[in-house]
Amino acid sequence: MRISTTIFLTDETVTPVRLARELEQRGFGGLYLPEHTHIPVIRSTPYPMGGELPREYGRTLDPFVALGQAAAVTERLVLGTGITLVAQHDPIDLAKQAATLDHLSGGRFTLGVGYGWNVEEAADHGVEWATRRDRVRDRMALMRALWADGPTAYEGAFGSVRASEAHPKPARRPRGPVNGPRTLIGGGAGPKLFAHIAQYADGWLPIGGGGLTESLPKLRAAWEEAGRGPEGPQVVPYAVLPGPGKLAHYAELGIEEVVLQLPPAGEAEVLRTLDDYAAYL
């Protein structure tokens, strides 16, 4: 099982370069970064985990810039977003960012896709909340058109692109309907989410990793119903606080990668946490 990590990197934490080097030297598998462009201070949307919204949410580094730095100082580390708020992006720009990072890193990029929770943040990007899932699906289809081997046009409900020259292409060759970087969708278990995963992704990023014994058969059934390949969906438990029993349970379920949560802290505290997590490598 590959042991990866996630962290809210901010202007107050360990730097991307320092962390990436330490992760690769210690044998960790990957680094995934979350995204928030901004956090409106006046909002009605509650923090999903309850209580006050932690300070780091409003201070996150741009994940693509930070992962670009991490890519430049590593050779094997998987580099991912956990997650990219796709509905809040111009899909033509996002397709270029993702393809460039995947190309320059030699195919090490994983695009974690999410729908978001902050209504006010999305509204500032012009996203009507009720349409966000359909917007994400539409934007992903437009991006796949730009990643196609030859000029491919796309006309969707929320955007379109003419048949175009668009380079670089993602390093990974197509797998099923995904002709871009490895794509994982985050979100709570349910038939709608599982249908979207089967339609345009490689797998699932379940936050916290709870309830997988019940959820995995349903996801695999949706995958088979969509006519996807025998390899099955990749499932990567995300933002996990580890324990030996928990990781053994994931292994029994056939999970090949887990993403452990690091504290949004300075270098000393983050390195101490990596020392603790080394027991799971």
Residue pairs with C-beta under 8 A, 6 or more apart in sequence:
1 247
1 250
1 251
1 255
1 256
1 257
1 258
2 29
2 30
2 78
2 256
2 257
2 258
3 28
3 29
3 257
3 258
3 260
3 277
3 280
3 281
4 28
4 29
4 30
4 31
4 32
4 78
4 80
4 236
4 257
4 258
4 259
4 260
5 23
5 28
5 30
5 31
5 32
5 259
5 260
5 261
5 262
5 274
5 277
6 31
6 32
6 33
6 34
6 82
6 238
6 239
6 259
6 260
6 261
6 262
7 13
7 14
7 19
7 31
7 33
7 261
7 262
7 263
7 264
7 270
8 33
8 34
8 54
8 56
8 57
8 59
8 60
8 264
9 15
9 16
9 19
9 33
9 60
9 61
9 66
9 264
10 56
10 59
10 60
10 61
10 264
11 59
11 61
12 56
12 59
12 264
12 266
13 56
13 264
13 265
13 266
13 270
14 265
14 266
14 267
14 270
14 271
15 69
15 267
16 31
16 61
16 66
16 67
16 69
16 70
17 69
17 70
17 72
17 73
18 267
19 31
19 70
19 270
20 31
20 69
20 70
20 71
20 73
20 74
20 77
21 73
21 74
22 271
22 274
23 30
23 31
23 74
23 77
23 274
24 74
24 75
24 76
24 77
26 274
26 278
26 281
27 278
27 281
28 77
28 274
28 277
28 281
29 77
29 78
29 257
30 77
30 78
30 79
30 80
30 110
30 257
30 259
31 67
31 70
31 77
31 78
31 79
31 80
32 79
32 80
32 81
32 82
32 110
32 112
32 238
32 259
33 60
33 61
33 63
33 66
33 67
33 80
33 81
33 82
34 60
34 63
34 81
34 82
34 83
35 60
35 62
35 63
35 81
35 83
35 84
35 85
36 57
36 58
36 60
36 85
36 118
36 121
37 85
37 88
37 121
37 125
38 58
38 121
38 124
39 53
39 57
39 58
39 118
39 121
40 118
40 120
40 121
40 124
42 120
43 118
43 119
43 120
43 121
44 119
44 120
45 117
45 118
45 119
45 120
47 53
47 54
48 117
54 264
56 264
63 81
63 84
64 81
64 97
64 98
64 101
67 79
67 80
67 81
67 101
67 109
68 101
68 104
70 77
70 79
71 77
71 79
71 101
71 104
71 105
71 108
71 109
72 104
76 108
77 108
78 108
78 110
79 101
79 105
79 108
79 109
79 110
80 109
80 110
80 111
80 112
80 184
81 110
81 111
81 112
82 112
82 186
82 205
82 238
82 239
82 259
83 112
83 113
83 114
83 186
83 205
84 94
84 111
84 112
84 113
84 114
85 114
85 115
85 116
85 121
85 122
86 94
86 113
86 114
86 135
86 136
86 139
86 140
87 115
87 116
87 122
87 125
87 127
87 132
87 135
87 136
87 139
88 116
88 121
88 122
88 125
88 127
89 139
91 139
91 140
91 142
91 143
91 159
91 161
92 142
92 146
92 161
94 139
94 143
95 142
95 143
95 146
95 147
95 166
95 180
96 146
96 166
98 109
98 111
98 143
98 170
98 180
98 181
99 146
99 147
99 166
99 167
99 168
99 169
99 170
99 180
99 181
100 168
101 109
101 181
102 108
102 109
102 170
102 171
102 172
102 180
102 181
103 168
103 169
103 170
103 171
105 171
106 171
107 170
107 171
107 172
107 181
109 170
109 181
109 182
110 181
110 182
110 183
110 184
111 180
111 181
111 182
111 183
111 184
112 184
112 185
112 186
112 205
112 238
113 136
113 140
113 183
113 184
113 185
113 186
113 201
114 185
114 186
114 187
114 205
115 132
115 133
115 136
115 187
116 122
116 132
119 129
122 129
122 132
123 129
127 135
131 158
133 192
133 196
134 157
134 158
135 158
137 196
137 199
137 200
138 156
138 157
138 158
138 159
139 158
139 159
140 183
140 200
141 154
141 156
141 200
142 154
142 156
142 159
142 160
142 161
143 180
144 154
144 177
144 178
144 179
144 180
144 200
145 152
145 153
145 154
145 161
146 152
146 161
146 164
146 166
147 166
147 169
147 170
147 179
147 180
148 179
149 169
149 179
151 163
151 164
151 165
151 166
152 163
153 160
153 161
153 162
153 163
154 160
154 161
170 179
170 180
170 181
171 181
172 180
172 181
172 182
175 202
175 229
176 202
176 228
176 229
177 199
177 200
178 200
178 201
178 202
182 202
182 234
183 200
183 201
183 202
184 201
184 202
184 203
184 204
184 205
184 234
184 236
185 193
185 196
185 197
185 201
185 203
185 204
185 205
186 204
186 205
186 206
186 207
186 238
187 193
187 204
187 205
187 207
188 207
189 206
189 211
189 214
189 215
189 218
189 219
191 218
191 222
193 204
194 204
194 218
194 219
194 222
194 223
195 222
195 226
197 203
197 204
197 219
197 222
197 223
197 233
198 219
198 222
198 223
198 225
198 226
198 228
198 233
199 226
201 233
202 233
202 234
203 233
203 234
203 235
203 236
204 219
204 233
204 234
204 235
204 236
205 236
205 237
205 238
205 259
206 212
206 215
206 235
206 236
206 237
206 238
207 238
207 239
208 237
208 238
208 239
208 240
209 237
209 238
209 240
209 246
209 250
209 258
212 235
212 237
212 250
212 253
212 255
213 253
216 235
216 253
219 233
219 235
220 232
220 233
223 232
223 233
234 256
234 257
235 253
235 255
236 255
236 257
236 258
236 259
237 250
237 255
237 258
237 259
238 259
239 259
239 261
240 246
240 258
240 259
240 260
240 261
241 260
241 261
242 258
242 260
242 277
242 280
244 280
247 258
247 280
250 258
260 277
260 280
262 270
262 273
262 274
263 269
263 270
263 273
265 273
